[in-house]
């Protein structure tokens, strides 16, 4: 555990909160302008348009440059599925899949033009939804068969410029901040339905669902590597989830025992 920061001297460092030791993770000759962290994977963007990757716990010598963008990437995000998103003031979004082989490579590279300054990027915890902001707009992208599709644009009136955004741990909430000092909290779901007038089923993505017992306020999240197709409850205790290629059986009260 620790604090990761980037400096104007081109260094990305980790401060251990247990030992107070400082470890160099990435070094470059240009200023650090963006950082993205997910699990033990770290992505750094530099003013010279270089994008570096490393794994937390590795030494500085293990970091490597994985790409160079057309413009400095002021917004960077990485998902737990290994998807990378970079964007900047030229309005160009680059999506790619990181393969952590040796050396690290990028697959399924995709470039999308929005023709507007882009300043923030974030993936949902499920990893198959990405949000990229431009001024007062949130552009929503959904992963479909290894490629990203722009599905919706949401305008937040009076925000002028969205300066930051972040999902909560289970992906049910999204908070955004703006340069005028205001914060907005959004509820995130693709669709919702009620079963037996008691259980609330909220689809948080194509492969993630939240099941909440409204009588006890207890909830459980289920994720799959495949798209969720159908959900059924048995005796108000067990759930059966059909996906594109798998079947999930679980006790709602003990979701960890899937």
TORZADREN-965499 format. One record per residue (C-alpha): residue number from 1; x, y, z. Coordinates in steps of 0.1 Angstrom, whole numbers, plus 5000, padded with zeros to 4 digits. Example, Ala and Ser with C-alpha at 12.3 -4.5 7.8 and 13.67 -1.06 7.14 Angstrom:
# TORZADREN-965499
@nr: 1 px: 5123 py: 4955 pz: 5078
@nr: 2 px: 5137 py: 4989 pz: 5071
# end
This chain:
# TORZADREN-965499
@nr: 1 px: 5000 py: 5000 pz: 5000
@nr: 2 px: 5012 py: 5035 pz: 4993
@nr: 3 px: 5009 py: 5068 pz: 4974
@nr: 4 px: 5019 py: 5071 pz: 4938
@nr: 5 px: 5028 py: 5105 pz: 4923
@nr: 6 px: 5044 py: 5119 pz: 4892
@nr: 7 px: 5067 py: 5149 pz: 4891
@nr: 8 px: 5078 py: 5176 pz: 4867
@nr: 9 px: 5112 py: 5159 pz: 4864
@nr: 10 px: 5097 py: 5129 pz: 4847
@nr: 11 px: 5098 py: 5105 pz: 4877
@nr: 12 px: 5069 py: 5084 pz: 4889
@nr: 13 px: 5074 py: 5072 pz: 4925
@nr: 14 px: 5057 py: 5051 pz: 4952
@nr: 15 px: 5057 py: 5062 pz: 4988
@nr: 16 px: 5052 py: 5032 pz: 5011
@nr: 17 px: 5028 py: 5040 pz: 5039
@nr: 18 px: 5042 py: 5012 pz: 5059
@nr: 19 px: 5079 py: 5017 pz: 5057
@nr: 20 px: 5080 py: 5054 pz: 5045
@nr: 21 px: 5104 py: 5043 pz: 5017
@nr: 22 px: 5103 py: 5059 pz: 4983
@nr: 23 px: 5107 py: 5037 pz: 4952
@nr: 24 px: 5112 py: 5049 pz: 4917
@nr: 25 px: 5088 py: 5031 pz: 4893
@nr: 26 px: 5092 py: 5050 pz: 4860
@nr: 27 px: 5117 py: 5075 pz: 4847
@nr: 28 px: 5115 py: 5097 pz: 4816
@nr: 29 px: 5130 py: 5130 pz: 4804
@nr: 30 px: 5096 py: 5148 pz: 4802
@nr: 31 px: 5071 py: 5160 pz: 4828
@nr: 32 px: 5045 py: 5135 pz: 4841
@nr: 33 px: 5010 py: 5148 pz: 4832
@nr: 34 px: 4987 py: 5118 pz: 4838
@nr: 35 px: 4986 py: 5086 pz: 4859
@nr: 36 px: 4963 py: 5056 pz: 4857
@nr: 37 px: 4963 py: 5028 pz: 4883
@nr: 38 px: 4943 py: 4995 pz: 4884
@nr: 39 px: 4953 py: 4967 pz: 4907
@nr: 40 px: 4991 py: 4964 pz: 4904
@nr: 41 px: 4992 py: 4979 pz: 4869
@nr: 42 px: 5004 py: 5015 pz: 4864
@nr: 43 px: 5002 py: 5037 pz: 4833
@nr: 44 px: 5019 py: 5071 pz: 4830
@nr: 45 px: 5015 py: 5098 pz: 4804
@nr: 46 px: 5042 py: 5124 pz: 4797
@nr: 47 px: 5043 py: 5158 pz: 4781
@nr: 48 px: 5064 py: 5144 pz: 4752
@nr: 49 px: 5034 py: 5121 pz: 4743
@nr: 50 px: 5051 py: 5090 pz: 4756
@nr: 51 px: 5030 py: 5064 pz: 4775
@nr: 52 px: 5048 py: 5041 pz: 4799
@nr: 53 px: 5036 py: 5009 pz: 4817
@nr: 54 px: 5049 py: 4991 pz: 4848
@nr: 55 px: 5037 py: 4968 pz: 4875
@nr: 56 px: 5037 py: 4981 pz: 4911
@nr: 57 px: 5064 py: 4962 pz: 4929
@nr: 58 px: 5087 py: 4961 pz: 4899
@nr: 59 px: 5119 py: 4981 pz: 4898
@nr: 60 px: 5124 py: 5011 pz: 4876
@nr: 61 px: 5143 py: 4990 pz: 4850
@nr: 62 px: 5112 py: 4969 pz: 4844
@nr: 63 px: 5091 py: 4999 pz: 4831
@nr: 64 px: 5087 py: 5003 pz: 4794
@nr: 65 px: 5073 py: 5027 pz: 4769
@nr: 66 px: 5043 py: 5010 pz: 4752
@nr: 67 px: 5032 py: 5038 pz: 4728
@nr: 68 px: 5034 py: 5074 pz: 4717
@nr: 69 px: 5002 py: 5094 pz: 4712
@nr: 70 px: 4996 py: 5120 pz: 4686
@nr: 71 px: 4992 py: 5146 pz: 4713
@nr: 72 px: 5001 py: 5146 pz: 4750
@nr: 73 px: 4976 py: 5124 pz: 4768
@nr: 74 px: 4962 py: 5145 pz: 4797
@nr: 75 px: 4937 py: 5117 pz: 4805
@nr: 76 px: 4946 py: 5081 pz: 4810
@nr: 77 px: 4927 py: 5051 pz: 4824
@nr: 78 px: 4933 py: 5014 pz: 4827
@nr: 79 px: 4908 py: 4986 pz: 4836
@nr: 80 px: 4912 py: 4954 pz: 4855
@nr: 81 px: 4907 py: 4936 pz: 4822
@nr: 82 px: 4938 py: 4953 pz: 4808
@nr: 83 px: 4921 py: 4978 pz: 4786
@nr: 84 px: 4938 py: 5012 pz: 4781
@nr: 85 px: 4923 py: 5045 pz: 4772
@nr: 86 px: 4943 py: 5077 pz: 4764
@nr: 87 px: 4931 py: 5111 pz: 4752
@nr: 88 px: 4940 py: 5147 pz: 4750
@nr: 89 px: 4933 py: 5181 pz: 4736
@nr: 90 px: 4933 py: 5169 pz: 4699
@nr: 91 px: 4900 py: 5151 pz: 4705
@nr: 92 px: 4915 py: 5117 pz: 4697
@nr: 93 px: 4907 py: 5087 pz: 4719
@nr: 94 px: 4930 py: 5056 pz: 4717
@nr: 95 px: 4917 py: 5023 pz: 4731
@nr: 96 px: 4940 py: 4992 pz: 4733
@nr: 97 px: 4943 py: 4959 pz: 4751
@nr: 98 px: 4975 py: 4955 pz: 4772
@nr: 99 px: 4991 py: 4921 pz: 4769
@nr: 100 px: 5015 py: 4917 pz: 4799
@nr: 101 px: 5038 py: 4893 pz: 4781
@nr: 102 px: 5075 py: 4901 pz: 4779
@nr: 103 px: 5078 py: 4927 pz: 4764
@nr: 104 px: 5044 py: 4942 pz: 4770
@nr: 105 px: 5024 py: 4947 pz: 4738
@nr: 106 px: 4992 py: 4964 pz: 4727
@nr: 107 px: 4964 py: 4945 pz: 4709
@nr: 108 px: 4931 py: 4956 pz: 4693
@nr: 109 px: 4942 py: 4992 pz: 4690
@nr: 110 px: 4913 py: 5015 pz: 4681
@nr: 111 px: 4913 py: 5053 pz: 4675
@nr: 112 px: 4880 py: 5073 pz: 4678
@nr: 113 px: 4878 py: 5110 pz: 4669
@nr: 114 px: 4855 py: 5133 pz: 4689
@nr: 115 px: 4868 py: 5167 pz: 4676
@nr: 116 px: 4868 py: 5183 pz: 4710
@nr: 117 px: 4892 py: 5188 pz: 4739
@nr: 118 px: 4892 py: 5157 pz: 4761
@nr: 119 px: 4902 py: 5160 pz: 4798
@nr: 120 px: 4891 py: 5130 pz: 4819
@nr: 121 px: 4887 py: 5092 pz: 4814
@nr: 122 px: 4876 py: 5064 pz: 4836
@nr: 123 px: 4866 py: 5027 pz: 4833
@nr: 124 px: 4837 py: 5012 pz: 4853
@nr: 125 px: 4847 py: 4984 pz: 4878
@nr: 126 px: 4833 py: 4958 pz: 4854
@nr: 127 px: 4858 py: 4970 pz: 4828
@nr: 128 px: 4834 py: 4971 pz: 4798
@nr: 129 px: 4822 py: 5007 pz: 4801
@nr: 130 px: 4844 py: 5037 pz: 4796
@nr: 131 px: 4836 py: 5074 pz: 4801
@nr: 132 px: 4855 py: 5102 pz: 4785
@nr: 133 px: 4847 py: 5138 pz: 4792
@nr: 134 px: 4849 py: 5169 pz: 4770
@nr: 135 px: 4840 py: 5202 pz: 4785
@nr: 136 px: 4805 py: 5196 pz: 4801
@nr: 137 px: 4798 py: 5163 pz: 4783
@nr: 138 px: 4803 py: 5127 pz: 4793
@nr: 139 px: 4808 py: 5104 pz: 4764
@nr: 140 px: 4799 py: 5068 pz: 4772
@nr: 141 px: 4816 py: 5039 pz: 4754
@nr: 142 px: 4807 py: 5002 pz: 4757
@nr: 143 px: 4829 py: 4972 pz: 4749
@nr: 144 px: 4814 py: 4950 pz: 4722
@nr: 145 px: 4834 py: 4921 pz: 4708
@nr: 146 px: 4868 py: 4936 pz: 4716
@nr: 147 px: 4860 py: 4970 pz: 4702
@nr: 148 px: 4845 py: 5001 pz: 4718
@nr: 149 px: 4813 py: 5018 pz: 4706
@nr: 150 px: 4802 py: 5053 pz: 4714
@nr: 151 px: 4767 py: 5047 pz: 4727
@nr: 152 px: 4756 py: 5079 pz: 4745
@nr: 153 px: 4766 py: 5115 pz: 4753
@nr: 154 px: 4753 py: 5131 pz: 4785
@nr: 155 px: 4755 py: 5169 pz: 4789
@nr: 156 px: 4757 py: 5183 pz: 4825
@nr: 157 px: 4742 py: 5218 pz: 4824
@nr: 158 px: 4762 py: 5245 pz: 4842
@nr: 159 px: 4794 py: 5224 pz: 4846
@nr: 160 px: 4814 py: 5244 pz: 4821
@nr: 161 px: 4843 py: 5219 pz: 4824
@nr: 162 px: 4843 py: 5184 pz: 4840
@nr: 163 px: 4876 py: 5183 pz: 4859
@nr: 164 px: 4874 py: 5148 pz: 4874
@nr: 165 px: 4852 py: 5117 pz: 4877
@nr: 166 px: 4853 py: 5084 pz: 4896
@nr: 167 px: 4832 py: 5052 pz: 4900
@nr: 168 px: 4826 py: 5037 pz: 4934
@nr: 169 px: 4839 py: 5002 pz: 4941
@nr: 170 px: 4808 py: 4983 pz: 4928
@nr: 171 px: 4801 py: 5006 pz: 4899
@nr: 172 px: 4767 py: 5016 pz: 4910
@nr: 173 px: 4776 py: 5053 pz: 4915
@nr: 174 px: 4796 py: 5078 pz: 4895
@nr: 175 px: 4808 py: 5112 pz: 4910
@nr: 176 px: 4820 py: 5141 pz: 4888
@nr: 177 px: 4836 py: 5174 pz: 4898
@nr: 178 px: 4838 py: 5206 pz: 4878
@nr: 179 px: 4859 py: 5238 pz: 4877
@nr: 180 px: 4830 py: 5258 pz: 4893
@nr: 181 px: 4834 py: 5237 pz: 4925
@nr: 182 px: 4803 py: 5216 pz: 4922
@nr: 183 px: 4799 py: 5178 pz: 4925
@nr: 184 px: 4773 py: 5156 pz: 4909
@nr: 185 px: 4765 py: 5120 pz: 4920
@nr: 186 px: 4749 py: 5097 pz: 4894
@nr: 187 px: 4733 py: 5063 pz: 4898
@nr: 188 px: 4747 py: 5039 pz: 4871
@nr: 189 px: 4727 py: 5011 pz: 4856
@nr: 190 px: 4718 py: 4998 pz: 4821
@nr: 191 px: 4685 py: 4984 pz: 4832
@nr: 192 px: 4667 py: 4975 pz: 4864
@nr: 193 px: 4638 py: 4952 pz: 4873
@nr: 194 px: 4620 py: 4940 pz: 4904
@nr: 195 px: 4614 py: 4903 pz: 4911
@nr: 196 px: 4588 py: 4890 pz: 4935
@nr: 197 px: 4583 py: 4926 pz: 4947
@nr: 198 px: 4614 py: 4922 pz: 4968
@nr: 199 px: 4646 py: 4917 pz: 4948
@nr: 200 px: 4660 py: 4946 pz: 4928
@nr: 201 px: 4681 py: 4935 pz: 4898
@nr: 202 px: 4704 py: 4962 pz: 4884
@nr: 203 px: 4726 py: 4955 pz: 4854
@nr: 204 px: 4757 py: 4976 pz: 4858
@nr: 205 px: 4772 py: 4964 pz: 4825
@nr: 206 px: 4770 py: 4936 pz: 4800
@nr: 207 px: 4788 py: 4913 pz: 4824
@nr: 208 px: 4780 py: 4927 pz: 4859
@nr: 209 px: 4748 py: 4926 pz: 4879
@nr: 210 px: 4738 py: 4938 pz: 4913
@nr: 211 px: 4711 py: 4919 pz: 4932
@nr: 212 px: 4696 py: 4937 pz: 4962
@nr: 213 px: 4671 py: 4924 pz: 4988
@nr: 214 px: 4650 py: 4955 pz: 4995
@nr: 215 px: 4636 py: 4939 pz: 5027
@nr: 216 px: 4670 py: 4937 pz: 5043
@nr: 217 px: 4691 py: 4961 pz: 5021
@nr: 218 px: 4716 py: 4933 pz: 5016
@nr: 219 px: 4731 py: 4932 pz: 4982
@nr: 220 px: 4755 py: 4910 pz: 4961
@nr: 221 px: 4774 py: 4917 pz: 4929
@nr: 222 px: 4781 py: 4890 pz: 4903
@nr: 223 px: 4805 py: 4893 pz: 4875
@nr: 224 px: 4814 py: 4872 pz: 4845
@nr: 225 px: 4839 py: 4872 pz: 4816
@nr: 226 px: 4809 py: 4868 pz: 4793
@nr: 227 px: 4778 py: 4888 pz: 4787
@nr: 228 px: 4749 py: 4881 pz: 4811
@nr: 229 px: 4718 py: 4869 pz: 4793
@nr: 230 px: 4692 py: 4858 pz: 4819
@nr: 231 px: 4688 py: 4858 pz: 4857
@nr: 232 px: 4664 py: 4837 pz: 4878
@nr: 233 px: 4659 py: 4834 pz: 4916
@nr: 234 px: 4651 py: 4801 pz: 4933
@nr: 235 px: 4634 py: 4800 pz: 4966
@nr: 236 px: 4644 py: 4837 pz: 4972
@nr: 237 px: 4678 py: 4824 pz: 4983
@nr: 238 px: 4697 py: 4811 pz: 4952
@nr: 239 px: 4704 py: 4828 pz: 4919
@nr: 240 px: 4710 py: 4812 pz: 4885
@nr: 241 px: 4727 py: 4834 pz: 4859
@nr: 242 px: 4730 py: 4824 pz: 4823
@nr: 243 px: 4758 py: 4841 pz: 4803
@nr: 244 px: 4770 py: 4838 pz: 4768
@nr: 245 px: 4793 py: 4808 pz: 4776
@nr: 246 px: 4789 py: 4800 pz: 4813
@nr: 247 px: 4764 py: 4793 pz: 4840
@nr: 248 px: 4767 py: 4809 pz: 4875
@nr: 249 px: 4750 py: 4793 pz: 4905
@nr: 250 px: 4752 py: 4811 pz: 4939
@nr: 251 px: 4736 py: 4818 pz: 4972
@nr: 252 px: 4726 py: 4854 pz: 4974
@nr: 253 px: 4735 py: 4856 pz: 5011
@nr: 254 px: 4770 py: 4842 pz: 5004
@nr: 255 px: 4780 py: 4855 pz: 4969
@nr: 256 px: 4817 py: 4847 pz: 4975
@nr: 257 px: 4807 py: 4810 pz: 4973
@nr: 258 px: 4800 py: 4810 pz: 4936
# end
